[in-house]
Amino acid sequence: MMLAKQTAKSATNGRSNTVAQPWIPLRRVAQQTVHCANCAAVGFAGERFCVCCGAQLPRTCRRCGAAIRHQIANYCPHCGGRVG
């Protein structure tokens, strides 16, 4: 996880003072999403059921993010990655 440090600088008597602020973690919040076919709600990849209506969400490949339509599939039909 990458960290960024915020600093605040102020000029006093020709000098700059640096005041350290708390470390803020930088994370990627963009995750692969899937849409429920029943109610069109948005769910995240890896979730099995819709949080709004309880319908089963389509499985997705961890490698390429493609929807896996076959319930018994062991490999992704798009990239060949292992599903499961």
PyMOL Python script that loads the backbone (N, CA, C, O; Angstrom):
from pymol import cmd

cmd.read_pdbstr("""\
ATOM      1  N   MET A   1       0.844  -1.161   0.000  1.00  0.00           N
ATOM      2  CA  MET A   1       0.000   0.000   0.000  1.00  0.00           C
ATOM      3  C   MET A   1       0.894   1.231   0.000  1.00  0.00           C
ATOM      4  O   MET A   1       1.841   1.321   0.782  1.00  0.00           O
ATOM      5  N   MET A   2       0.594   2.156  -0.862  1.00  0.00           N
ATOM      6  CA  MET A   2       1.389   3.377  -0.949  1.00  0.00           C
ATOM      7  C   MET A   2       0.896   4.376   0.089  1.00  0.00           C
ATOM      8  O   MET A   2      -0.290   4.407   0.416  1.00  0.00           O
ATOM      9  N   LEU A   3       1.798   5.180   0.598  1.00  0.00           N
ATOM     10  CA  LEU A   3       1.441   6.197   1.568  1.00  0.00           C
ATOM     11  C   LEU A   3       1.873   7.559   1.057  1.00  0.00           C
ATOM     12  O   LEU A   3       2.901   7.690   0.394  1.00  0.00           O
ATOM     13  N   ALA A   4       1.084   8.562   1.369  1.00  0.00           N
ATOM     14  CA  ALA A   4       1.429   9.930   0.999  1.00  0.00           C
ATOM     15  C   ALA A   4       1.403  10.770   2.262  1.00  0.00           C
ATOM     16  O   ALA A   4       0.568  10.563   3.143  1.00  0.00           O
ATOM     17  N   LYS A   5       2.308  11.703   2.342  1.00  0.00           N
ATOM     18  CA  LYS A   5       2.389  12.544   3.523  1.00  0.00           C
ATOM     19  C   LYS A   5       1.999  13.956   3.132  1.00  0.00           C
ATOM     20  O   LYS A   5       2.589  14.541   2.223  1.00  0.00           O
ATOM     21  N   GLN A   6       1.007  14.502   3.815  1.00  0.00           N
ATOM     22  CA  GLN A   6       0.593  15.863   3.557  1.00  0.00           C
ATOM     23  C   GLN A   6       1.460  16.799   4.388  1.00  0.00           C
ATOM     24  O   GLN A   6       1.759  16.516   5.548  1.00  0.00           O
ATOM     25  N   THR A   7       1.855  17.905   3.794  1.00  0.00           N
ATOM     26  CA  THR A   7       2.624  18.896   4.534  1.00  0.00           C
ATOM     27  C   THR A   7       2.018  20.261   4.305  1.00  0.00           C
ATOM     28  O   THR A   7       1.471  20.540   3.238  1.00  0.00           O
ATOM     29  N   ALA A   8       2.118  21.097   5.297  1.00  0.00           N
ATOM     30  CA  ALA A   8       1.646  22.474   5.192  1.00  0.00           C
ATOM     31  C   ALA A   8       2.843  23.379   5.418  1.00  0.00           C
ATOM     32  O   ALA A   8       3.551  23.245   6.416  1.00  0.00           O
ATOM     33  N   LYS A   9       3.069  24.303   4.487  1.00  0.00           N
ATOM     34  CA  LYS A   9       4.216  25.199   4.597  1.00  0.00           C
ATOM     35  C   LYS A   9       3.726  26.623   4.821  1.00  0.00           C
ATOM     36  O   LYS A   9       2.756  27.062   4.203  1.00  0.00           O
ATOM     37  N   SER A  10       4.399  27.331   5.703  1.00  0.00           N
ATOM     38  CA  SER A  10       4.089  28.738   5.928  1.00  0.00           C
ATOM     39  C   SER A  10       5.398  29.504   6.012  1.00  0.00           C
ATOM     40  O   SER A  10       6.373  29.036   6.599  1.00  0.00           O
ATOM     41  N   ALA A  11       5.402  30.683   5.420  1.00  0.00           N
ATOM     42  CA  ALA A  11       6.621  31.496   5.402  1.00  0.00           C
ATOM     43  C   ALA A  11       6.585  32.458   6.587  1.00  0.00           C
ATOM     44  O   ALA A  11       5.659  33.257   6.722  1.00  0.00           O
ATOM     45  N   THR A  12       7.608  32.372   7.447  1.00  0.00           N
ATOM     46  CA  THR A  12       7.741  33.295   8.572  1.00  0.00           C
ATOM     47  C   THR A  12       9.185  33.741   8.643  1.00  0.00           C
ATOM     48  O   THR A  12      10.092  32.915   8.747  1.00  0.00           O
ATOM     49  N   ASN A  13       9.401  35.037   8.589  1.00  0.00           N
ATOM     50  CA  ASN A  13      10.740  35.625   8.655  1.00  0.00           C
ATOM     51  C   ASN A  13      11.669  35.051   7.583  1.00  0.00           C
ATOM     52  O   ASN A  13      12.852  34.830   7.841  1.00  0.00           O
ATOM     53  N   GLY A  14      11.145  34.814   6.397  1.00  0.00           N
ATOM     54  CA  GLY A  14      11.981  34.311   5.321  1.00  0.00           C
ATOM     55  C   GLY A  14      12.255  32.824   5.382  1.00  0.00           C
ATOM     56  O   GLY A  14      12.915  32.291   4.490  1.00  0.00           O
ATOM     57  N   ARG A  15      11.772  32.136   6.403  1.00  0.00           N
ATOM     58  CA  ARG A  15      11.965  30.692   6.520  1.00  0.00           C
ATOM     59  C   ARG A  15      10.628  29.995   6.297  1.00  0.00           C
ATOM     60  O   ARG A  15       9.565  30.574   6.523  1.00  0.00           O
ATOM     61  N   SER A  16      10.697  28.779   5.863  1.00  0.00           N
ATOM     62  CA  SER A  16       9.450  28.015   5.713  1.00  0.00           C
ATOM     63  C   SER A  16       9.432  26.910   6.756  1.00  0.00           C
ATOM     64  O   SER A  16      10.396  26.159   6.904  1.00  0.00           O
ATOM     65  N   ASN A  17       8.348  26.825   7.459  1.00  0.00           N
ATOM     66  CA  ASN A  17       8.153  25.776   8.462  1.00  0.00           C
ATOM     67  C   ASN A  17       7.275  24.693   7.855  1.00  0.00           C
ATOM     68  O   ASN A  17       6.264  24.989   7.219  1.00  0.00           O
ATOM     69  N   THR A  18       7.657  23.457   8.049  1.00  0.00           N
ATOM     70  CA  THR A  18       6.870  22.339   7.546  1.00  0.00           C
ATOM     71  C   THR A  18       6.217  21.647   8.726  1.00  0.00           C
ATOM     72  O   THR A  18       6.886  21.184   9.650  1.00  0.00           O
ATOM     73  N   VAL A  19       4.892  21.587   8.673  1.00  0.00           N
ATOM     74  CA  VAL A  19       4.131  20.926   9.721  1.00  0.00           C
ATOM     75  C   VAL A  19       3.633  19.603   9.150  1.00  0.00           C
ATOM     76  O   VAL A  19       2.881  19.587   8.176  1.00  0.00           O
ATOM     77  N   ALA A  20       4.049  18.507   9.749  1.00  0.00           N
ATOM     78  CA  ALA A  20       3.665  17.183   9.248  1.00  0.00           C
ATOM     79  C   ALA A  20       2.230  16.867   9.641  1.00  0.00           C
ATOM     80  O   ALA A  20       1.834  17.053  10.792  1.00  0.00           O
ATOM     81  N   GLN A  21       1.471  16.397   8.689  1.00  0.00           N
ATOM     82  CA  GLN A  21       0.105  15.951   8.909  1.00  0.00           C
ATOM     83  C   GLN A  21       0.113  14.422   8.968  1.00  0.00           C
ATOM     84  O   GLN A  21       1.108  13.801   8.594  1.00  0.00           O
ATOM     85  N   PRO A  22      -0.967  13.812   9.425  1.00  0.00           N
ATOM     86  CA  PRO A  22      -1.012  12.343   9.491  1.00  0.00           C
ATOM     87  C   PRO A  22      -0.841  11.703   8.114  1.00  0.00           C
ATOM     88  O   PRO A  22      -1.180  12.292   7.088  1.00  0.00           O
ATOM     89  N   TRP A  23      -0.309  10.489   8.122  1.00  0.00           N
ATOM     90  CA  TRP A  23      -0.154   9.742   6.878  1.00  0.00           C
ATOM     91  C   TRP A  23      -1.521   9.347   6.358  1.00  0.00           C
ATOM     92  O   TRP A  23      -2.395   8.929   7.118  1.00  0.00           O
ATOM     93  N   ILE A  24      -1.694   9.483   5.058  1.00  0.00           N
ATOM     94  CA  ILE A  24      -2.960   9.128   4.424  1.00  0.00           C
ATOM     95  C   ILE A  24      -2.702   7.965   3.473  1.00  0.00           C
ATOM     96  O   ILE A  24      -1.914   8.107   2.538  1.00  0.00           O
ATOM     97  N   PRO A  25      -3.345   6.821   3.687  1.00  0.00           N
ATOM     98  CA  PRO A  25      -3.125   5.700   2.774  1.00  0.00           C
ATOM     99  C   PRO A  25      -3.785   5.962   1.424  1.00  0.00           C
ATOM    100  O   PRO A  25      -4.922   6.429   1.360  1.00  0.00           O
ATOM    101  N   LEU A  26      -3.066   5.658   0.355  1.00  0.00           N
ATOM    102  CA  LEU A  26      -3.616   5.781  -0.988  1.00  0.00           C
ATOM    103  C   LEU A  26      -3.934   4.382  -1.484  1.00  0.00           C
ATOM    104  O   LEU A  26      -3.036   3.553  -1.628  1.00  0.00           O
ATOM    105  N   ARG A  27      -5.185   4.119  -1.741  1.00  0.00           N
ATOM    106  CA  ARG A  27      -5.604   2.808  -2.221  1.00  0.00           C
ATOM    107  C   ARG A  27      -6.405   2.982  -3.496  1.00  0.00           C
ATOM    108  O   ARG A  27      -7.032   4.016  -3.726  1.00  0.00           O
ATOM    109  N   ARG A  28      -6.369   1.973  -4.295  1.00  0.00           N
ATOM    110  CA  ARG A  28      -7.251   1.979  -5.457  1.00  0.00           C
ATOM    111  C   ARG A  28      -8.628   1.547  -4.980  1.00  0.00           C
ATOM    112  O   ARG A  28      -8.803   0.442  -4.466  1.00  0.00           O
ATOM    113  N   VAL A  29      -9.596   2.427  -5.155  1.00  0.00           N
ATOM    114  CA  VAL A  29     -10.941   2.086  -4.730  1.00  0.00           C
ATOM    115  C   VAL A  29     -11.773   1.553  -5.887  1.00  0.00           C
ATOM    116  O   VAL A  29     -12.863   1.020  -5.682  1.00  0.00           O
ATOM    117  N   ALA A  30     -11.260   1.698  -7.094  1.00  0.00           N
ATOM    118  CA  ALA A  30     -11.992   1.183  -8.243  1.00  0.00           C
ATOM    119  C   ALA A  30     -11.866  -0.332  -8.259  1.00  0.00           C
ATOM    120  O   ALA A  30     -10.772  -0.872  -8.423  1.00  0.00           O
ATOM    121  N   GLN A  31     -12.969  -1.000  -8.091  1.00  0.00           N
ATOM    122  CA  GLN A  31     -12.999  -2.450  -8.138  1.00  0.00           C
ATOM    123  C   GLN A  31     -13.879  -2.864  -9.298  1.00  0.00           C
ATOM    124  O   GLN A  31     -14.695  -2.078  -9.780  1.00  0.00           O
ATOM    125  N   GLN A  32     -13.717  -4.073  -9.736  1.00  0.00           N
ATOM    126  CA  GLN A  32     -14.568  -4.572 -10.799  1.00  0.00           C
ATOM    127  C   GLN A  32     -15.969  -4.769 -10.246  1.00  0.00           C
ATOM    128  O   GLN A  32     -16.152  -5.318  -9.160  1.00  0.00           O
ATOM    129  N   THR A  33     -16.949  -4.314 -11.005  1.00  0.00           N
ATOM    130  CA  THR A  33     -18.327  -4.395 -10.557  1.00  0.00           C
ATOM    131  C   THR A  33     -19.134  -5.294 -11.475  1.00  0.00           C
ATOM    132  O   THR A  33     -18.775  -5.516 -12.632  1.00  0.00           O
ATOM    133  N   VAL A  34     -20.223  -5.802 -10.941  1.00  0.00           N
ATOM    134  CA  VAL A  34     -21.184  -6.590 -11.710  1.00  0.00           C
ATOM    135  C   VAL A  34     -22.565  -6.006 -11.449  1.00  0.00           C
ATOM    136  O   VAL A  34     -22.810  -5.417 -10.396  1.00  0.00           O
ATOM    137  N   HIS A  35     -23.452  -6.169 -12.401  1.00  0.00           N
ATOM    138  CA  HIS A  35     -24.814  -5.654 -12.268  1.00  0.00           C
ATOM    139  C   HIS A  35     -25.780  -6.816 -12.101  1.00  0.00           C
ATOM    140  O   HIS A  35     -25.673  -7.835 -12.783  1.00  0.00           O
ATOM    141  N   CYS A  36     -26.717  -6.647 -11.192  1.00  0.00           N
ATOM    142  CA  CYS A  36     -27.735  -7.657 -10.953  1.00  0.00           C
ATOM    143  C   CYS A  36     -28.700  -7.679 -12.139  1.00  0.00           C
ATOM    144  O   CYS A  36     -29.200  -6.631 -12.547  1.00  0.00           O
ATOM    145  N   ALA A  37     -28.965  -8.853 -12.689  1.00  0.00           N
ATOM    146  CA  ALA A  37     -29.890  -8.984 -13.814  1.00  0.00           C
ATOM    147  C   ALA A  37     -31.338  -8.801 -13.371  1.00  0.00           C
ATOM    148  O   ALA A  37     -32.205  -8.512 -14.196  1.00  0.00           O
ATOM    149  N   ASN A  38     -31.606  -8.966 -12.078  1.00  0.00           N
ATOM    150  CA  ASN A  38     -32.967  -8.875 -11.565  1.00  0.00           C
ATOM    151  C   ASN A  38     -33.387  -7.436 -11.262  1.00  0.00           C
ATOM    152  O   ASN A  38     -34.480  -7.021 -11.647  1.00  0.00           O
ATOM    153  N   CYS A  39     -32.531  -6.668 -10.575  1.00  0.00           N
ATOM    154  CA  CYS A  39     -32.919  -5.313 -10.153  1.00  0.00           C
ATOM    155  C   CYS A  39     -31.960  -4.232 -10.630  1.00  0.00           C
ATOM    156  O   CYS A  39     -32.184  -3.056 -10.342  1.00  0.00           O
ATOM    157  N   ALA A  40     -30.899  -4.590 -11.348  1.00  0.00           N
ATOM    158  CA  ALA A  40     -29.907  -3.660 -11.913  1.00  0.00           C
ATOM    159  C   ALA A  40     -29.038  -2.972 -10.858  1.00  0.00           C
ATOM    160  O   ALA A  40     -28.375  -1.981 -11.164  1.00  0.00           O
ATOM    161  N   ALA A  41     -29.031  -3.474  -9.638  1.00  0.00           N
ATOM    162  CA  ALA A  41     -28.150  -2.912  -8.609  1.00  0.00           C
ATOM    163  C   ALA A  41     -26.704  -3.281  -8.928  1.00  0.00           C
ATOM    164  O   ALA A  41     -26.441  -4.258  -9.628  1.00  0.00           O
ATOM    165  N   VAL A  42     -25.778  -2.491  -8.408  1.00  0.00           N
ATOM    166  CA  VAL A  42     -24.354  -2.722  -8.651  1.00  0.00           C
ATOM    167  C   VAL A  42     -23.773  -3.510  -7.484  1.00  0.00           C
ATOM    168  O   VAL A  42     -23.975  -3.161  -6.321  1.00  0.00           O
ATOM    169  N   GLY A  43     -23.049  -4.574  -7.809  1.00  0.00           N
ATOM    170  CA  GLY A  43     -22.345  -5.364  -6.803  1.00  0.00           C
ATOM    171  C   GLY A  43     -20.880  -5.448  -7.181  1.00  0.00           C
ATOM    172  O   GLY A  43     -20.512  -5.107  -8.306  1.00  0.00           O
ATOM    173  N   PHE A  44     -20.047  -5.891  -6.271  1.00  0.00           N
ATOM    174  CA  PHE A  44     -18.616  -6.005  -6.529  1.00  0.00           C
ATOM    175  C   PHE A  44     -18.264  -7.423  -6.943  1.00  0.00           C
ATOM    176  O   PHE A  44     -18.921  -8.383  -6.541  1.00  0.00           O
ATOM    177  N   ALA A  45     -17.231  -7.541  -7.742  1.00  0.00           N
ATOM    178  CA  ALA A  45     -16.765  -8.852  -8.187  1.00  0.00           C
ATOM    179  C   ALA A  45     -16.418  -9.690  -6.966  1.00  0.00           C
ATOM    180  O   ALA A  45     -15.780  -9.200  -6.034  1.00  0.00           O
ATOM    181  N   GLY A  46     -16.824 -10.919  -6.967  1.00  0.00           N
ATOM    182  CA  GLY A  46     -16.573 -11.809  -5.837  1.00  0.00           C
ATOM    183  C   GLY A  46     -17.795 -12.005  -4.962  1.00  0.00           C
ATOM    184  O   GLY A  46     -17.879 -12.995  -4.235  1.00  0.00           O
ATOM    185  N   GLU A  47     -18.745 -11.082  -5.015  1.00  0.00           N
ATOM    186  CA  GLU A  47     -19.982 -11.263  -4.266  1.00  0.00           C
ATOM    187  C   GLU A  47     -20.856 -12.262  -5.011  1.00  0.00           C
ATOM    188  O   GLU A  47     -20.905 -12.255  -6.241  1.00  0.00           O
ATOM    189  N   ARG A  48     -21.535 -13.106  -4.278  1.00  0.00           N
ATOM    190  CA  ARG A  48     -22.338 -14.154  -4.911  1.00  0.00           C
ATOM    191  C   ARG A  48     -23.797 -13.769  -5.063  1.00  0.00           C
ATOM    192  O   ARG A  48     -24.468 -14.254  -5.974  1.00  0.00           O
ATOM    193  N   PHE A  49     -24.305 -12.901  -4.185  1.00  0.00           N
ATOM    194  CA  PHE A  49     -25.714 -12.538  -4.221  1.00  0.00           C
ATOM    195  C   PHE A  49     -25.883 -11.027  -4.163  1.00  0.00           C
ATOM    196  O   PHE A  49     -25.050 -10.318  -3.597  1.00  0.00           O
ATOM    197  N   CYS A  50     -26.973 -10.544  -4.755  1.00  0.00           N
ATOM    198  CA  CYS A  50     -27.291  -9.117  -4.760  1.00  0.00           C
ATOM    199  C   CYS A  50     -27.700  -8.689  -3.355  1.00  0.00           C
ATOM    200  O   CYS A  50     -28.484  -9.378  -2.702  1.00  0.00           O
ATOM    201  N   VAL A  51     -27.180  -7.564  -2.889  1.00  0.00           N
ATOM    202  CA  VAL A  51     -27.510  -7.080  -1.553  1.00  0.00           C
ATOM    203  C   VAL A  51     -28.880  -6.418  -1.520  1.00  0.00           C
ATOM    204  O   VAL A  51     -29.438  -6.217  -0.441  1.00  0.00           O
ATOM    205  N   CYS A  52     -29.434  -6.075  -2.677  1.00  0.00           N
ATOM    206  CA  CYS A  52     -30.749  -5.428  -2.731  1.00  0.00           C
ATOM    207  C   CYS A  52     -31.898  -6.433  -2.824  1.00  0.00           C
ATOM    208  O   CYS A  52     -32.866  -6.339  -2.071  1.00  0.00           O
ATOM    209  N   CYS A  53     -31.793  -7.393  -3.745  1.00  0.00           N
ATOM    210  CA  CYS A  53     -32.918  -8.308  -3.966  1.00  0.00           C
ATOM    211  C   CYS A  53     -32.603  -9.764  -3.627  1.00  0.00           C
ATOM    212  O   CYS A  53     -33.522 -10.581  -3.556  1.00  0.00           O
ATOM    213  N   GLY A  54     -31.349 -10.108  -3.418  1.00  0.00           N
ATOM    214  CA  GLY A  54     -30.974 -11.467  -3.050  1.00  0.00           C
ATOM    215  C   GLY A  54     -30.761 -12.412  -4.214  1.00  0.00           C
ATOM    216  O   GLY A  54     -30.482 -13.593  -4.007  1.00  0.00           O
ATOM    217  N   ALA A  55     -30.889 -11.913  -5.446  1.00  0.00           N
ATOM    218  CA  ALA A  55     -30.682 -12.763  -6.622  1.00  0.00           C
ATOM    219  C   ALA A  55     -29.206 -13.121  -6.751  1.00  0.00           C
ATOM    220  O   ALA A  55     -28.340 -12.388  -6.273  1.00  0.00           O
ATOM    221  N   GLN A  56     -28.926 -14.241  -7.393  1.00  0.00           N
ATOM    222  CA  GLN A  56     -27.544 -14.671  -7.582  1.00  0.00           C
ATOM    223  C   GLN A  56     -26.873 -13.805  -8.642  1.00  0.00           C
ATOM    224  O   GLN A  56     -27.421 -13.610  -9.727  1.00  0.00           O
ATOM    225  N   LEU A  57     -25.680 -13.284  -8.325  1.00  0.00           N
ATOM    226  CA  LEU A  57     -24.920 -12.458  -9.260  1.00  0.00           C
ATOM    227  C   LEU A  57     -24.060 -13.340 -10.150  1.00  0.00           C
ATOM    228  O   LEU A  57     -23.663 -14.431  -9.741  1.00  0.00           O
ATOM    229  N   PRO A  58     -23.765 -12.879 -11.369  1.00  0.00           N
ATOM    230  CA  PRO A  58     -22.884 -13.671 -12.234  1.00  0.00           C
ATOM    231  C   PRO A  58     -21.470 -13.703 -11.672  1.00  0.00           C
ATOM    232  O   PRO A  58     -20.997 -12.721 -11.102  1.00  0.00           O
ATOM    233  N   ARG A  59     -20.794 -14.850 -11.840  1.00  0.00           N
ATOM    234  CA  ARG A  59     -19.406 -14.960 -11.390  1.00  0.00           C
ATOM    235  C   ARG A  59     -18.516 -14.208 -12.362  1.00  0.00           C
ATOM    236  O   ARG A  59     -18.851 -14.066 -13.538  1.00  0.00           O
ATOM    237  N   THR A  60     -17.381 -13.725 -11.873  1.00  0.00           N
ATOM    238  CA  THR A  60     -16.432 -13.021 -12.730  1.00  0.00           C
ATOM    239  C   THR A  60     -15.050 -13.638 -12.588  1.00  0.00           C
ATOM    240  O   THR A  60     -14.702 -14.197 -11.547  1.00  0.00           O
ATOM    241  N   CYS A  61     -14.271 -13.525 -13.657  1.00  0.00           N
ATOM    242  CA  CYS A  61     -12.901 -14.022 -13.667  1.00  0.00           C
ATOM    243  C   CYS A  61     -12.016 -13.069 -12.875  1.00  0.00           C
ATOM    244  O   CYS A  61     -12.102 -11.854 -13.049  1.00  0.00           O
ATOM    245  N   ARG A  62     -11.171 -13.608 -12.013  1.00  0.00           N
ATOM    246  CA  ARG A  62     -10.253 -12.767 -11.229  1.00  0.00           C
ATOM    247  C   ARG A  62      -9.163 -12.164 -12.088  1.00  0.00           C
ATOM    248  O   ARG A  62      -8.644 -11.094 -11.772  1.00  0.00           O
ATOM    249  N   ARG A  63      -8.812 -12.832 -13.164  1.00  0.00           N
ATOM    250  CA  ARG A  63      -7.710 -12.375 -14.010  1.00  0.00           C
ATOM    251  C   ARG A  63      -8.141 -11.261 -14.969  1.00  0.00           C
ATOM    252  O   ARG A  63      -7.474 -10.229 -15.050  1.00  0.00           O
ATOM    253  N   CYS A  64      -9.258 -11.459 -15.705  1.00  0.00           N
ATOM    254  CA  CYS A  64      -9.645 -10.481 -16.730  1.00  0.00           C
ATOM    255  C   CYS A  64     -10.941  -9.746 -16.418  1.00  0.00           C
ATOM    256  O   CYS A  64     -11.242  -8.746 -17.070  1.00  0.00           O
ATOM    257  N   GLY A  65     -11.723 -10.212 -15.436  1.00  0.00           N
ATOM    258  CA  GLY A  65     -12.950  -9.527 -15.054  1.00  0.00           C
ATOM    259  C   GLY A  65     -14.168  -9.893 -15.885  1.00  0.00           C
ATOM    260  O   GLY A  65     -15.238  -9.321 -15.679  1.00  0.00           O
ATOM    261  N   ALA A  66     -14.040 -10.823 -16.811  1.00  0.00           N
ATOM    262  CA  ALA A  66     -15.164 -11.221 -17.660  1.00  0.00           C
ATOM    263  C   ALA A  66     -16.194 -12.004 -16.852  1.00  0.00           C
ATOM    264  O   ALA A  66     -15.847 -12.720 -15.913  1.00  0.00           O
ATOM    265  N   ALA A  67     -17.461 -11.859 -17.227  1.00  0.00           N
ATOM    266  CA  ALA A  67     -18.531 -12.599 -16.565  1.00  0.00           C
ATOM    267  C   ALA A  67     -18.467 -14.066 -16.978  1.00  0.00           C
ATOM    268  O   ALA A  67     -18.301 -14.383 -18.156  1.00  0.00           O
ATOM    269  N   ILE A  68     -18.601 -14.954 -15.999  1.00  0.00           N
ATOM    270  CA  ILE A  68     -18.612 -16.393 -16.244  1.00  0.00           C
ATOM    271  C   ILE A  68     -20.071 -16.834 -16.180  1.00  0.00           C
ATOM    272  O   ILE A  68     -20.673 -16.839 -15.106  1.00  0.00           O
ATOM    273  N   ARG A  69     -20.628 -17.196 -17.304  1.00  0.00           N
ATOM    274  CA  ARG A  69     -22.054 -17.517 -17.374  1.00  0.00           C
ATOM    275  C   ARG A  69     -22.361 -18.956 -17.001  1.00  0.00           C
ATOM    276  O   ARG A  69     -23.478 -19.252 -16.577  1.00  0.00           O
ATOM    277  N   HIS A  70     -21.406 -19.852 -17.147  1.00  0.00           N
ATOM    278  CA  HIS A  70     -21.622 -21.263 -16.845  1.00  0.00           C
ATOM    279  C   HIS A  70     -21.345 -21.510 -15.365  1.00  0.00           C
ATOM    280  O   HIS A  70     -20.264 -21.188 -14.872  1.00  0.00           O
ATOM    281  N   GLN A  71     -22.306 -22.074 -14.666  1.00  0.00           N
ATOM    282  CA  GLN A  71     -22.171 -22.288 -13.225  1.00  0.00           C
ATOM    283  C   GLN A  71     -21.131 -23.341 -12.872  1.00  0.00           C
ATOM    284  O   GLN A  71     -20.592 -23.318 -11.765  1.00  0.00           O
ATOM    285  N   ILE A  72     -20.836 -24.262 -13.780  1.00  0.00           N
ATOM    286  CA  ILE A  72     -19.883 -25.330 -13.472  1.00  0.00           C
ATOM    287  C   ILE A  72     -18.515 -25.088 -14.103  1.00  0.00           C
ATOM    288  O   ILE A  72     -17.663 -25.977 -14.086  1.00  0.00           O
ATOM    289  N   ALA A  73     -18.294 -23.895 -14.661  1.00  0.00           N
ATOM    290  CA  ALA A  73     -17.021 -23.596 -15.333  1.00  0.00           C
ATOM    291  C   ALA A  73     -15.875 -23.565 -14.332  1.00  0.00           C
ATOM    292  O   ALA A  73     -16.012 -23.008 -13.243  1.00  0.00           O
ATOM    293  N   ASN A  74     -14.751 -24.158 -14.697  1.00  0.00           N
ATOM    294  CA  ASN A  74     -13.537 -24.116 -13.887  1.00  0.00           C
ATOM    295  C   ASN A  74     -12.515 -23.140 -14.443  1.00  0.00           C
ATOM    296  O   ASN A  74     -11.610 -22.707 -13.729  1.00  0.00           O
ATOM    297  N   TYR A  75     -12.660 -22.789 -15.728  1.00  0.00           N
ATOM    298  CA  TYR A  75     -11.724 -21.878 -16.387  1.00  0.00           C
ATOM    299  C   TYR A  75     -12.498 -20.805 -17.143  1.00  0.00           C
ATOM    300  O   TYR A  75     -13.607 -21.050 -17.619  1.00  0.00           O
ATOM    301  N   CYS A  76     -11.918 -19.631 -17.248  1.00  0.00           N
ATOM    302  CA  CYS A  76     -12.525 -18.504 -17.952  1.00  0.00           C
ATOM    303  C   CYS A  76     -12.503 -18.770 -19.462  1.00  0.00           C
ATOM    304  O   CYS A  76     -11.459 -19.141 -19.999  1.00  0.00           O
ATOM    305  N   PRO A  77     -13.637 -18.588 -20.158  1.00  0.00           N
ATOM    306  CA  PRO A  77     -13.648 -18.801 -21.600  1.00  0.00           C
ATOM    307  C   PRO A  77     -12.941 -17.692 -22.374  1.00  0.00           C
ATOM    308  O   PRO A  77     -12.675 -17.849 -23.566  1.00  0.00           O
ATOM    309  N   HIS A  78     -12.634 -16.576 -21.716  1.00  0.00           N
ATOM    310  CA  HIS A  78     -11.995 -15.444 -22.386  1.00  0.00           C
ATOM    311  C   HIS A  78     -10.472 -15.473 -22.281  1.00  0.00           C
ATOM    312  O   HIS A  78      -9.777 -15.267 -23.276  1.00  0.00           O
ATOM    313  N   CYS A  79      -9.949 -15.728 -21.076  1.00  0.00           N
ATOM    314  CA  CYS A  79      -8.490 -15.675 -20.889  1.00  0.00           C
ATOM    315  C   CYS A  79      -7.888 -17.012 -20.461  1.00  0.00           C
ATOM    316  O   CYS A  79      -6.667 -17.166 -20.477  1.00  0.00           O
ATOM    317  N   GLY A  80      -8.714 -17.974 -20.082  1.00  0.00           N
ATOM    318  CA  GLY A  80      -8.215 -19.277 -19.665  1.00  0.00           C
ATOM    319  C   GLY A  80      -7.800 -19.348 -18.209  1.00  0.00           C
ATOM    320  O   GLY A  80      -7.287 -20.374 -17.763  1.00  0.00           O
ATOM    321  N   GLY A  81      -8.016 -18.267 -17.455  1.00  0.00           N
ATOM    322  CA  GLY A  81      -7.651 -18.243 -16.039  1.00  0.00           C
ATOM    323  C   GLY A  81      -8.549 -19.147 -15.210  1.00  0.00           C
ATOM    324  O   GLY A  81      -9.704 -19.385 -15.561  1.00  0.00           O
ATOM    325  N   ARG A  82      -8.010 -19.641 -14.120  1.00  0.00           N
ATOM    326  CA  ARG A  82      -8.759 -20.528 -13.223  1.00  0.00           C
ATOM    327  C   ARG A  82      -9.844 -19.730 -12.512  1.00  0.00           C
ATOM    328  O   ARG A  82      -9.580 -18.650 -11.983  1.00  0.00           O
ATOM    329  N   VAL A  83     -11.059 -20.258 -12.499  1.00  0.00           N
ATOM    330  CA  VAL A  83     -12.193 -19.628 -11.825  1.00  0.00           C
ATOM    331  C   VAL A  83     -12.506 -20.453 -10.599  1.00  0.00           C
ATOM    332  O   VAL A  83     -12.806 -21.640 -10.726  1.00  0.00           O
ATOM    333  N   GLY A  84     -12.448 -19.897  -9.472  1.00  0.00           N
ATOM    334  CA  GLY A  84     -12.877 -20.691  -8.346  1.00  0.00           C
ATOM    335  C   GLY A  84     -11.901 -20.844  -7.299  1.00  0.00           C
ATOM    336  O   GLY A  84     -12.171 -21.504  -6.295  1.00  0.00           O
TER     337      GLY A  84
END
""", "prot")
cmd.dss("prot")
cmd.show_as("cartoon", "prot")
cmd.util.cbc("prot")
cmd.orient("prot")
